[in-house]
Amino acid sequence: MPHASAIVVGAGMVGLALARALALRGRRVVVFERHERAVGASLRNTGAVTPLAVGDPDELDRARRSRAVWREFCEAADVWHDPCGCLVPATDTGEWALLQEYAAAGRGLRELELLDPAAARKRSPWLAARQLRGALFSAEDLLVDPRVALRQLPLWLAARHEIEFRWKHAVTRISYPYVWSGGRRHAADVIYVAGGIDTTQLLPDVAAAPEARRHLLVRLAAQPEGFRLGAIVANAAALALGAGRDAAAAKHLPAATPALRLVQSGSGELLLDAGHADADLDTATGARPALDALKRMAELPDGHAAQLWTLPQLAASGAASAVEALPGVIAVAAPGPDGFGMTTAFGFAEDLIAGNLRADGGDAALSARRA
C-alpha cells in the first residue's frame, strides 16, 4: 500500500520543518520551491536557536526539540554550529531585578545561572564594564549559519527521509487536491503552503494584516583578527519581549528600549538582530536607537554598521501561525509570538502534523511572515 502523499509549497525554514514532520508521519512528501534554493528571511536572519527567548512552556518544549534536530543535522552533515549559549547582561537596577526574577522562576530552562560581573565578562570580555551588575546565562542556546544550513538541510532531508524537492518550480494555483506548477497539475492528499509573502497570492481568501513594522538586522564592521564574542549576547529587553511579554517583566524596563541579540557567525561576522523598526523611517534612521543601545550592552572594537537590511512582517503578533485556507490546504507562517522560526519550527511542525496543534478556520487571519 503506497504512503499517503503530501505537497509542501515553499522550501524556507517552515517548509522544510513541515516536510520533515510529514515524512516522519509516513507521508510521501514533495516540496515545490520557485527558486533554485531557499531565499528570503530564512537565509537572512542571525541563525540563533534560542530557547531562552521563548517563555511559554509549550513553545520551550518545541524549542528544545528543534534544537535537538539542529544538532543532529549539523553533526551528521558536518555543518558549522556553535552551542555557545546566551548571555544577558544587566547594567542598571531594573535590568538586574528582571534577571533575578527570571532566574528564580526558572521557566523550565535546565541550564540557567546568574553570574556576577567577573564571571559574566569571563564568558564574554566584550560586555560593557561600566555599571555591569551581572548577567543571566543559558547554556541551551545554539548558533547555526542559515546561509549554509538552509542549503544543506534539503540534501539531508532528501537522503534521510526520501523527501523530493522540485527546485525552480513556482506554484501558480492551488485548488484542492491539486497544485499547478509549470503548466502541470499535481495532486496530493494534503497541501501545506509555507510560501511567506507568496501565500496571500496563492490563497487570496486568507486575510493578512497590512505591513506595519519591519524586522531590522545589522551587519557590523569587521573586528580585529582573532576576535570572539564568546556567546550570543542579548539585552534584557529581548528577554522580556520573548519570554512571555508579562507585565512583571516589562515593568523593569523603559518601553522604548529596543530588543537586541548580537551573534558571531562561523565566518566571524558580527550580526545584530535589532528587533522591530518603524516602517515610516528609513533603515539608517531606524537603526540609530539599536546601535546606541548596543554601546550600552557591549564595548566592541568597532561598533559601526557595515550593512543594514529589514525583513518584512505582514501581520500583528496575535495572528494565527496555521490556517486552514481550504479543506485539505493549510497555510503556515513562522511560529511563535515573534516569528522564532529557527528556534521552534521543527517542534512546531511536529505538533501541527501530529494534531497536537490545530489550524484555525479559513476566516482567521494568517500571519504571512516570510518563512
Secondary structure, 3 states (H helix, E strand, C coil): CCCCEEEEECCCHHHHHHHHHHHHCCCEEEEEECCCCCCHHHCCCCCEECHHHCCCHHHHHHHHHHHHHHHHHHHHHCCCEECCCEEEEECCHHHHHHHHHHHHHCCCCCCEEEECHHHHHHHCCCECCCCCCEEEEECCCEEECHHHHHHHHHHHHHHHHCCEEEECCCEEEEECCEEEECCEEEECCEEEECCHHHHHHHCCCCCCCCCCEEEEEEEECCCCCCCCCCCEEECHHHHHHHCCCCHHHHCCCCCCCCCCEEEECCCCCEEEEEEEEECCCCHHHHHHHHHHHHHHHECCCCCCEEEEEEEEECCCCCCECEEEEECCEEEECCCCCCCCHHHHHHHHHHHHHHCCCCCECCCCCECCCCC
